[in-house]
Amino acid sequence: MLSLFCFALLFTGQAVVAHQSPKTDHEIEVQRALQAAAYHCAPSVESFTASRKRAWAQRVLAGVPGLPGHQELFSADTYSDLEDKSHEKSDHDDTLMSCTPISDTHIQNNTCVLAPEVTEGPYYHTEGHVIRQNIAELQDGLLLLLDIGVIDVETCQPLPNVLVDIWQANATGYYAGHPVPHPHLADVGPATEGRRRGLLPAYPRTIHEETWLRGAWPTDKNGVVQFTSIYPGYYTGRATHIHTKVFPEWSVIPENNTFKAGRLAHTGQWFFDEDMNMVIDKMYPYVTNPIKESRGRTRNSQDSLNIFQDSHGPEGKYNPIFKVHLLGGVLSQGLVAYITMGVNASASYDNFWKG
């Protein structure tokens, strides 16, 4: 395992083909090496995520019967007492780690997450993503609080001050700025075969001022970033998902509080448990999805372009699915979703969609 870990570091900092699933023997071997590095970090990731959940429970949910406000939930001190156990040697450091729950909490921990590089899709905006934590704007939907940890697979340490950029569809499956198809493609149906089976041609960007459900925020000193959003809806051919990019280098554009992207270290997508998707499909406004009765939801296992499958890595050992918990006593009060990203912080990818 350690030889694979060292192999992963050999490729640190080198530009590789971004946003594609590994195809050649060389690309698959690099991906497996990164996977081995992620499992090498599993004890650190395990402690990292469990500490975040304990801190959340102790500071926010303990003894609070109602739903706390945004400011209380995402106080700057929420994770100030996280324990740094990453330097401690685990009894299992010399074995290939598997994902196991933390023994002192009944909430299972999402431990072994290293989402491979997958397509960013056609709806990313290279300019105009606002630096903010609350990305919902006026979009209606189920409250979703995202708790995202970022860890460096080279060092097994949380990554502070990296910009996590996210974007997603609204409750009825549309992206900000892309409301309608090209006029000449308005009557074109989903692809019926191949990797694009189920997908429609991409909708063009026609409303440039829309920014809802898009935003970026830097990780704090503990490598943690939080966003307030809504649970995403689905659209033709794609499973329910949220997109992300991670920038170790960026600069603020003060005129409009957006950013200029620098070095890109990661592009990925996160998903949700299918049982949760099916329950939320019955809630308003998700029940008004325009394709509900015609094409219906695409399940994770049927995700077009194999994105859900690719997000599990060459050997199927990654976990790109959020661990989701109720914020209150009932679903309608909202959800908190945890995930930890393992990224190669020294990587450098080109920042554009390859279609």
NUROGU-657306 format. One line per 8 residues: number of its first residue (from 1); their letters; for each residue z, y, x of N, C-alpha, C. Coordinates in steps of 0.05 Angstrom, whole numbers. Layout:
# residues N
NUM = a = Z Y X Z Y X Z Y X | ...
//
This chain:
# residues 355
1 = mlslfcfa = 0 -24 16 0 0 0 0 25 17 | 16 25 39 17 49 56 -9 54 69 | -25 33 75 -51 38 87 -69 52 68 | -67 44 42 -83 58 22 -74 87 19 | -48 91 21 -37 118 19 -48 136 41 | -49 125 65 -60 140 88 -90 144 84 | -103 124 72 -132 127 67 -137 151 49 | -119 154 29 -123 177 11 -120 203 26
9 = llftgqav = -102 204 45 -97 229 59 -121 235 78 | -135 214 86 -158 219 103 -179 237 90 | -180 235 63 -200 250 49 -190 276 38 | -165 283 46 -153 308 37 -169 332 47 | -175 350 28 -188 375 35 -218 373 36 | -229 349 33 -258 346 34 -270 349 6 | -291 364 3 -304 367 -23 -318 340 -30 | -313 331 -55 -326 307 -65 -340 314 -91
17 = vahqspkt = -355 295 -102 -369 300 -127 -348 303 -149 | -347 326 -161 -326 332 -181 -334 325 -209 | -313 321 -226 -317 319 -254 -333 295 -263 | -334 275 -246 -349 250 -254 -331 226 -249 | -335 205 -265 -320 181 -259 -332 168 -234 | -315 154 -218 -325 142 -194 -345 120 -199 | -367 120 -185 -389 101 -189 -395 85 -164 | -398 98 -141 -404 83 -117 -379 69 -106
25 = dheievqr = -384 49 -89 -361 35 -77 -343 55 -62 | -355 74 -49 -339 94 -34 -322 111 -53 | -333 120 -75 -318 137 -94 -296 121 -107 | -301 96 -113 -280 79 -125 -258 74 -105 | -264 70 -80 -243 65 -60 -226 90 -56 | -239 114 -56 -223 138 -54 -205 141 -78 | -215 135 -102 -199 138 -126 -175 118 -125 | -181 93 -115 -159 74 -113 -138 82 -93
33 = alqaaayh = -148 95 -71 -129 105 -51 -111 126 -63 | -122 144 -79 -106 165 -92 -87 152 -112 | -96 132 -125 -78 118 -144 -54 106 -129 | -60 93 -106 -38 82 -90 -19 104 -81 | -30 127 -74 -12 150 -67 5 158 -90 | -6 158 -115 9 166 -138 32 146 -143 | 26 120 -140 47 100 -144 68 102 -122 | 60 109 -98 79 114 -77 99 136 -85
41 = capsvesf = 89 155 -101 106 177 -110 122 171 -135 | 119 147 -146 130 141 -172 160 146 -174 | 177 139 -154 205 146 -156 210 176 -159 | 195 192 -145 198 221 -147 189 231 -175 | 167 221 -184 157 229 -210 177 220 -232 | 188 196 -229 207 186 -248 231 204 -251 | 242 212 -228 265 230 -228 258 258 -239 | 234 267 -231 224 293 -239 222 296 -269
49 = tasrkraw = 210 276 -282 206 278 -311 232 274 -326 | 248 255 -317 274 250 -330 292 274 -329 | 292 288 -306 308 312 -304 299 334 -323 | 273 337 -326 262 356 -345 271 350 -374 | 270 325 -381 278 317 -408 308 321 -412 | 325 314 -392 353 318 -395 360 348 -397 | 347 364 -380 352 393 -381 344 404 -408 | 321 395 -419 313 404 -445 333 397 -466
57 = aqrvlagv = 342 372 -466 361 362 -486 387 377 -484 | 397 381 -460 423 394 -456 423 423 -463 | 401 438 -456 401 467 -459 390 476 -486 | 373 459 -498 358 468 -522 366 453 -547 | 365 427 -546 368 411 -571 396 403 -577 | 414 401 -558 441 392 -563 456 412 -581 | 463 402 -604 479 419 -622 464 440 -636 | 437 440 -635 421 461 -648 406 447 -671
65 = pglpghqe = 416 450 -696 403 435 -718 376 445 -726 | 370 471 -721 344 482 -729 326 484 -705 | 302 494 -710 282 497 -689 287 523 -673 | 293 521 -647 297 545 -631 272 562 -630 | 275 587 -623 252 605 -620 238 600 -593 | 214 612 -590 198 608 -566 213 617 -541 | 226 640 -542 239 651 -519 262 633 -509 | 277 621 -529 299 604 -521 288 577 -510
73 = lfsadtys = 267 567 -522 256 542 -512 245 545 -484 | 232 567 -478 219 570 -452 233 592 -436 | 260 591 -436 275 609 -419 269 603 -390 | 270 624 -373 265 620 -344 285 602 -332 | 309 599 -345 330 582 -333 330 554 -344 | 311 547 -360 311 521 -373 313 498 -353 | 299 500 -331 300 479 -311 313 487 -285 | 330 507 -286 342 518 -261 360 497 -248
81 = dledkshe = 370 478 -262 388 458 -250 375 431 -245 | 349 431 -244 336 405 -238 346 395 -211 | 351 369 -210 360 357 -185 336 350 -168 | 337 357 -143 315 350 -124 322 324 -111 | 310 302 -121 315 275 -111 291 264 -96 | 271 282 -92 246 272 -81 250 262 -52 | 271 272 -38 274 265 -10 290 239 -7 | 301 229 -30 317 205 -28 299 180 -27
89 = ksdhddtl = 307 161 -11 291 137 -8 299 117 -30 | 279 107 -44 284 88 -65 283 59 -54 | 297 41 -67 297 13 -59 269 1 -62 | 252 15 -78 225 4 -84 203 19 -70 | 209 34 -49 189 50 -36 168 33 -23 | 174 8 -16 155 -8 -1 139 -26 -20 | 141 -22 -46 125 -37 -64 107 -19 -81 | 86 -31 -92 69 -15 -110 84 -12 -136
97 = msctpisd = 90 14 -142 107 19 -165 93 15 -191 | 107 5 -211 97 4 -238 113 24 -255 | 102 32 -278 115 52 -294 138 39 -309 | 163 49 -305 186 38 -318 203 61 -330 | 217 55 -352 233 77 -363 258 82 -347 | 268 107 -348 293 114 -335 316 100 -348 | 334 89 -332 355 72 -343 376 88 -358 | 380 114 -352 402 129 -364 392 148 -386
105 = thiqnntc = 369 143 -397 360 158 -420 344 139 -439 | 347 144 -465 333 127 -484 305 137 -489 | 298 160 -477 271 170 -480 254 159 -457 | 233 144 -462 217 133 -441 203 155 -425 | 201 150 -400 190 170 -381 160 163 -375 | 144 184 -376 116 181 -369 113 184 -338 | 115 162 -324 119 163 -295 93 164 -279 | 75 146 -283 53 142 -264 28 156 -273
113 = vlapevte = 28 182 -272 5 197 -282 -10 209 -258 | -35 201 -255 -54 215 -237 -80 214 -251 | -85 234 -268 -110 234 -283 -134 238 -264 | -153 219 -264 -176 223 -246 -193 247 -254 | -210 255 -236 -228 277 -243 -248 268 -264 | -247 281 -287 -266 275 -308 -280 301 -316 | -301 299 -333 -317 322 -340 -300 344 -353 | -306 368 -347 -293 391 -360 -305 396 -388
121 = gpyyhteg = -328 385 -394 -341 389 -419 -355 416 -421 | -370 421 -443 -386 445 -445 -372 470 -455 | -346 468 -461 -333 491 -475 -313 506 -457 | -315 502 -431 -298 517 -413 -310 545 -408 | -293 565 -407 -302 592 -401 -293 599 -373 | -312 604 -355 -305 610 -327 -292 637 -324 | -294 654 -345 -280 680 -345 -267 684 -372 | -245 698 -372 -233 706 -397 -209 690 -406
129 = hvirqnia = -201 669 -392 -177 655 -400 -153 672 -393 | -137 679 -413 -115 697 -410 -91 683 -396 | -77 697 -379 -53 687 -366 -30 690 -386 | -23 669 -399 -2 670 -420 7 641 -426 | 31 640 -438 42 614 -445 36 607 -474 | 36 627 -492 30 622 -520 1 625 -525 | -14 603 -528 -43 604 -531 -52 602 -560 | -34 600 -579 -41 593 -606 -56 616 -620
137 = elqdglll = -48 641 -614 -58 664 -629 -54 660 -659 | -74 664 -675 -71 661 -704 -81 635 -715 | -84 615 -698 -94 589 -707 -71 573 -721 | -78 563 -745 -58 548 -761 -58 519 -751 | -34 507 -752 -32 479 -744 -4 472 -738 | 1 447 -731 27 437 -724 36 447 -697 | 60 460 -696 70 470 -671 71 448 -649 | 61 454 -626 61 435 -604 70 450 -579
145 = lldigvid = 92 442 -567 102 453 -542 95 434 -520 | 80 443 -500 71 426 -478 89 431 -454 | 100 409 -443 117 410 -419 102 394 -398 | 91 408 -378 73 396 -359 84 399 -331 | 89 376 -318 98 376 -290 74 371 -272 | 74 384 -249 52 380 -229 64 371 -203 | 55 348 -193 66 337 -168 43 332 -148 | 48 336 -123 28 333 -102 30 304 -92
153 = vetcqplp = 8 288 -94 9 261 -85 10 258 -55 | 5 279 -40 7 278 -11 36 279 -2 | 52 294 -16 80 298 -8 101 286 -27 | 92 278 -51 110 270 -72 129 292 -81 | 122 317 -76 138 340 -83 125 355 -107 | 142 366 -125 131 383 -146 117 407 -134 | 96 416 -147 79 438 -137 85 464 -151 | 99 483 -137 104 509 -149 79 527 -147
161 = nvlvdiwq = 77 546 -165 57 568 -163 29 558 -161 | 22 537 -175 -6 530 -179 -13 537 -208 | -37 547 -213 -45 556 -239 -56 533 -255 | -43 527 -278 -52 506 -296 -67 520 -319 | -92 515 -321 -110 527 -341 -116 505 -362 | -112 512 -388 -117 493 -409 -134 505 -431 | -148 488 -445 -164 496 -469 -167 472 -487 | -170 478 -513 -171 456 -533 -184 466 -559
169 = anatgyya = -191 446 -576 -202 452 -602 -179 460 -622 | -187 473 -643 -167 480 -664 -163 457 -683 | -149 461 -705 -142 439 -723 -166 426 -736 | -188 441 -738 -211 430 -751 -234 424 -732 | -227 424 -706 -246 413 -686 -265 433 -673 | -259 459 -675 -276 480 -663 -263 493 -639 | -279 501 -619 -269 516 -596 -275 546 -599 | -256 562 -589 -260 591 -590 -286 599 -578
177 = ghpvphph = -302 614 -593 -327 624 -583 -351 607 -589 | -347 583 -601 -368 564 -606 -368 555 -635 | -373 572 -654 -370 564 -682 -393 548 -694 | -417 552 -684 -441 539 -698 -460 528 -677 | -476 509 -685 -496 497 -666 -520 516 -662 | -536 510 -642 -561 524 -639 -578 521 -664 | -591 543 -673 -606 540 -698 -627 518 -698 | -640 513 -676 -660 492 -675 -648 464 -673
185 = ladvgpat = -621 463 -670 -608 437 -668 -589 432 -692 | -591 450 -712 -571 449 -734 -573 423 -749 | -596 411 -751 -599 386 -766 -599 361 -749 | -594 364 -723 -593 341 -705 -567 326 -709 | -569 300 -712 -545 283 -715 -534 274 -688 | -511 260 -689 -499 250 -664 -517 229 -651 | -515 228 -624 -530 208 -609 -522 180 -619 | -541 162 -620 -536 135 -631 -533 113 -610
193 = egrrrgll = -537 120 -585 -535 100 -564 -528 113 -537 | -522 96 -518 -516 106 -491 -488 118 -489 | -482 130 -465 -456 141 -460 -450 165 -479 | -470 178 -489 -466 201 -507 -465 192 -537 | -463 166 -541 -462 156 -569 -440 171 -585 | -447 182 -608 -429 196 -625 -427 226 -620 | -438 236 -598 -436 265 -592 -460 280 -603 | -453 305 -612 -473 324 -620 -481 341 -595
201 = payprtih = -504 354 -596 -510 373 -574 -488 395 -574 | -482 405 -550 -461 425 -548 -467 450 -563 | -447 462 -576 -450 487 -590 -451 510 -570 | -468 530 -574 -469 552 -555 -446 571 -558 | -440 587 -538 -420 608 -540 -433 633 -553 | -424 640 -577 -436 662 -591 -416 684 -598 | -390 679 -595 -369 699 -600 -353 702 -575 | -361 720 -558 -349 722 -531 -321 732 -531
209 = eetwlrga = -312 746 -552 -286 758 -551 -264 738 -560 | -271 715 -571 -250 697 -580 -237 683 -556 | -210 682 -557 -195 670 -535 -174 650 -545 | -172 644 -571 -151 627 -581 -152 599 -569 | -129 588 -566 -125 561 -555 -137 558 -527 | -136 580 -512 -144 580 -484 -123 597 -468 | -116 588 -445 -97 603 -429 -89 589 -404 | -76 604 -386 -67 593 -360 -40 605 -353
217 = wptdkngv = -24 589 -338 2 598 -329 9 583 -304 | 23 597 -285 30 583 -260 55 566 -264 | 57 544 -249 81 528 -249 104 544 -236 | 128 538 -245 152 552 -234 160 538 -208 | 184 546 -198 193 535 -173 198 505 -173 | 200 494 -198 204 465 -201 178 450 -206 | 156 464 -205 130 451 -210 125 446 -239 | 137 462 -257 136 457 -286 123 481 -299
225 = vqftsiyp = 106 476 -319 94 497 -335 95 489 -364 | 100 509 -382 101 503 -410 82 521 -426 | 71 510 -447 54 526 -465 63 521 -494 | 59 542 -510 61 539 -539 33 538 -551 | 28 517 -567 1 513 -578 4 500 -605 | -18 489 -615 -18 472 -639 -30 446 -631 | -24 426 -647 -35 399 -642 -66 402 -647 | -82 392 -628 -111 396 -630 -123 378 -652
233 = gyytgrat = -145 388 -663 -160 371 -682 -182 356 -667 | -198 341 -683 -219 325 -671 -246 335 -680 | -267 327 -664 -294 333 -672 -312 309 -666 | -337 311 -673 -355 288 -672 -357 277 -644 | -351 251 -642 -355 236 -617 -332 236 -597 | -312 254 -601 -291 256 -581 -264 249 -593 | -248 235 -578 -220 230 -585 -205 256 -583 | -181 258 -595 -165 283 -594 -155 287 -565
241 = hihtkvfp = -159 311 -554 -153 315 -526 -148 344 -520 | -137 349 -497 -133 376 -486 -144 376 -457 | -159 396 -450 -171 399 -423 -152 414 -405 | -155 408 -379 -140 423 -359 -155 426 -333 | -150 448 -319 -157 451 -291 -133 462 -276 | -132 455 -250 -109 464 -233 -120 479 -209 | -111 504 -206 -121 521 -185 -97 528 -166 | -97 517 -141 -77 525 -122 -81 554 -113
249 = ewsvipen = -106 564 -116 -112 591 -107 -126 606 -130 | -116 630 -136 -128 646 -157 -117 675 -153 | -130 694 -167 -120 721 -166 -121 733 -194 | -102 751 -200 -100 763 -226 -120 786 -229 | -132 788 -252 -149 811 -259 -132 828 -278 | -119 849 -268 -99 864 -284 -111 879 -308 | -136 885 -307 -149 900 -329 -147 886 -355 | -149 859 -355 -148 844 -380 -129 820 -379
257 = ntfkagrl = -112 819 -358 -92 798 -355 -105 770 -355 | -129 768 -343 -141 742 -339 -140 736 -309 | -156 717 -299 -154 711 -271 -182 705 -260 | -184 708 -234 -208 700 -219 -202 674 -205 | -217 653 -211 -212 627 -201 -218 626 -171 | -200 613 -156 -204 607 -128 -209 577 -125 | -195 564 -107 -200 536 -101 -190 519 -125 | -207 501 -134 -201 482 -156 -193 455 -145
265 = ahtgqwff = -170 446 -152 -160 420 -141 -161 397 -161 | -165 403 -187 -164 382 -206 -177 390 -232 | -192 372 -245 -202 375 -272 -196 349 -287 | -183 351 -310 -175 327 -325 -173 332 -354 | -167 311 -369 -162 313 -398 -138 295 -405 | -123 305 -425 -100 290 -435 -105 282 -464 | -91 260 -472 -96 249 -498 -70 244 -513 | -72 235 -538 -49 230 -555 -50 202 -566
273 = dedmnmvi = -26 192 -572 -24 165 -583 -39 164 -610 | -54 142 -614 -70 140 -638 -54 140 -664 | -31 128 -664 -14 128 -688 -6 156 -696 | 0 173 -676 7 201 -682 -17 216 -693 | -40 211 -681 -65 224 -691 -69 218 -721 | -65 193 -728 -71 185 -756 -52 198 -776 | -27 201 -768 -7 214 -785 -14 243 -789 | -20 257 -767 -25 286 -768 -52 291 -783
281 = dkmypyvt = -70 272 -783 -95 275 -798 -90 281 -828 | -67 272 -838 -61 275 -866 -47 302 -872 | -41 318 -852 -27 343 -855 -47 366 -858 | -39 387 -871 -55 412 -872 -50 427 -846 | -71 440 -834 -99 441 -843 -117 419 -832 | -105 399 -819 -122 378 -807 -138 363 -828 | -126 361 -851 -140 346 -873 -165 360 -882 | -169 385 -874 -194 400 -882 -216 398 -861
289 = npikesrg = -212 381 -841 -233 377 -821 -260 371 -834 | -281 387 -829 -306 384 -843 -320 357 -840 | -313 341 -819 -326 315 -816 -308 292 -825 | -285 299 -838 -266 279 -846 -279 257 -863 | -295 264 -882 -307 245 -900 -334 234 -891 | -347 248 -873 -373 240 -864 -373 223 -839 | -365 235 -817 -365 220 -792 -338 209 -784 | -317 224 -793 -290 215 -788 -281 218 -759
297 = rtrnsqds = -256 209 -754 -244 211 -728 -256 191 -709 | -260 199 -684 -266 181 -662 -241 171 -649 | -237 145 -648 -212 134 -637 -213 136 -606 | -190 135 -594 -188 136 -564 -207 115 -551 | -206 91 -562 -222 69 -550 -252 73 -553 | -261 92 -571 -289 96 -575 -298 123 -564 | -282 136 -548 -287 163 -538 -314 164 -524 | -332 183 -531 -358 185 -519 -356 192 -489
305 = lnifqdsh = -376 185 -474 -378 189 -446 -357 173 -430 | -343 155 -445 -322 139 -433 -299 156 -420 | -295 180 -431 -276 198 -418 -247 186 -420 | -240 176 -443 -213 165 -446 -209 141 -427 | -229 124 -426 -228 101 -408 -227 110 -378 | -245 129 -371 -245 139 -344 -219 152 -336 | -205 164 -355 -180 177 -349 -158 157 -341 | -163 132 -345 -144 111 -336 -149 102 -308
313 = gpegkynp = -171 111 -295 -176 103 -268 -191 77 -266 | -201 71 -241 -218 47 -237 -205 21 -245 | -178 20 -242 -164 -5 -249 -147 -3 -274 | -150 19 -288 -136 22 -314 -107 27 -312 | -97 39 -290 -68 41 -285 -57 69 -288 | -74 88 -294 -64 115 -299 -55 117 -328 | -41 138 -335 -32 142 -362 -37 171 -370 | -60 176 -384 -66 203 -392 -56 211 -419
321 = ifkvhllg = -37 196 -431 -27 201 -458 0 215 -457 | 2 237 -472 28 251 -474 50 233 -485 | 74 237 -476 98 227 -489 108 248 -508 | 107 242 -534 111 263 -554 137 257 -570 | 153 278 -575 178 275 -589 181 297 -610 | 195 292 -631 200 312 -652 217 334 -642 | 211 359 -649 228 381 -643 252 384 -662 | 248 375 -686 269 376 -706 272 349 -719
329 = gvlsqglv = 282 350 -744 287 325 -759 263 314 -772 | 242 330 -776 218 321 -789 193 330 -774 | 171 317 -778 147 322 -762 137 351 -766 | 140 362 -790 129 389 -795 143 410 -779 | 166 405 -767 179 424 -750 167 426 -722 | 149 408 -716 135 410 -690 142 388 -671 | 127 389 -648 129 368 -628 132 380 -600 | 145 365 -583 144 372 -554 130 349 -540
337 = ayitmgvn = 111 355 -523 96 334 -509 99 337 -479 | 107 315 -466 112 315 -437 89 300 -423 | 81 310 -400 64 295 -382 68 305 -354 | 64 288 -334 65 296 -306 38 290 -294 | 26 310 -281 1 307 -267 6 303 -238 | -6 282 -227 -7 279 -198 -34 290 -188 | -34 309 -170 -59 321 -161 -59 321 -130 | -83 320 -119 -87 323 -91 -89 353 -85
345 = asasydnf = -68 366 -78 -66 395 -76 -85 406 -55 | -95 390 -36 -113 400 -15 -142 396 -23 | -148 384 -46 -175 379 -53 -189 405 -60 | -215 405 -59 -231 429 -66 -256 420 -81 | -258 427 -106 -281 419 -123 -296 444 -132 | -322 441 -137 -337 463 -148 -330 467 -178 | -330 492 -186 -319 499 -212 -341 505 -232 | -357 484 -239 -377 489 -260 -384 462 -273
353 = wkg = -392 464 -298 -399 440 -314 -426 429 -305 | -427 402 -302 -452 390 -293 -468 377 -316 | -460 382 -341 -475 373 -363 -474 343 -366
//
